[in-house]
Amino acid sequence: MFDEDGSLDPTLKFLLSAVLVLAVGKMIWEWLTEDVSRWITDDVWGLITVHPWWAGLAVAGGLAALIALGAILSFRSGASVYAGYDDACAAQSDDVG
């Protein structure tokens, strides 16, 4: 069971770890399938169906915040998002000459 230095046998250590991982996995699976799914289907969906205008405003506000964040980050990094025909011609003329 124990080695001479007092450490646990590697086989027993593996078995103990496997049992603990399976127990934690089972608990997480039960939490996801029972509690989280009920929270999403009952609580969140119920809130959306009771207050559709507020839910729509929240989604629109979140999308607007994401678009603003993307615009700020792209402006701050200085990277051009779009490359037009003139940019391609300028890059090609630089390579030729």
N, C-alpha and C positions, 0 to 999 in steps of 0.2 A: 504494500500500500504506500509506504513512504520510502524514499531512497535514504542512503546513509546520511546525506546532508540535511534531511528533514523536508525535502521538497516532495511534492506529490508525483506519483508515477505518471509518465506522459500519457499512457493509455487512459488512466482514470481522469487525468486533466482534460483530455479530449472528450471523454464521455460526459463529464460534468459541464463542459462548455457547450456541447451539443444539446443537452437537456435544457440549459439556461436559454440558449438561442431559440429553441423550439417553444419554450414557455413564453418568452417575450414576443415571438412571432405570432403565437396564438392569441395573446392578449391584444396585440395591435390589430390583428385581423378582426377580432370580435368588436373592437372599438370602431374600426372603419365600417364594418358591415351593419352594425346595429345603431350606434350613436350618431356617427357622422352622416350617414345616409338619411336618417330620420331628421337630423338638424337641417339638412339641405332641403329635403322634400317638404317638410312641415313648416319649419320656421321661416326660412328664407323665401321659399316659393309662396307661402302664405302672406308674407309681408309684401311681396311684389304684387300679388293679385288683389290685396286689399288697398294698396296705395300705388297704382300704376303710374300716375303722373310723377310722384316723388321718385320712384324707381327709375323712370325715364330720365328725369333731371340728374339723378346721381350718375347714371351711365354716361350721359352726354357731358357732364362735368368731368368725369374721369377721362373720357376720350380727349376732351379739350386740354386737360392738364398734360396728358401724354404727348399730344401734338406740340404743345408749347415747350415741353421739356426737350423734345427732339429738335425743335427749331433753335432753342437756346444752345444746346450742345453742338449742333452742326455749325451754328454761327461762331461759337467760341473756338471750335477746333480749326475753323478756316477752311474746311474741306468743302469743295463744291459738290453738290449732290448731282447736278445735271451737267452733262457734257453735250454741247451742241456741235453742229457741223463746223463752225468756225474754230472751235477748240481742237477738233481732230485735224483740220487743215493746218493749223499753226503747229501742232505737234509733229505732223508729217514734214512740214517745211524745215523745221529745226533739225530733223534727222537727216535730211538730204544734204543740207548745206554744211 
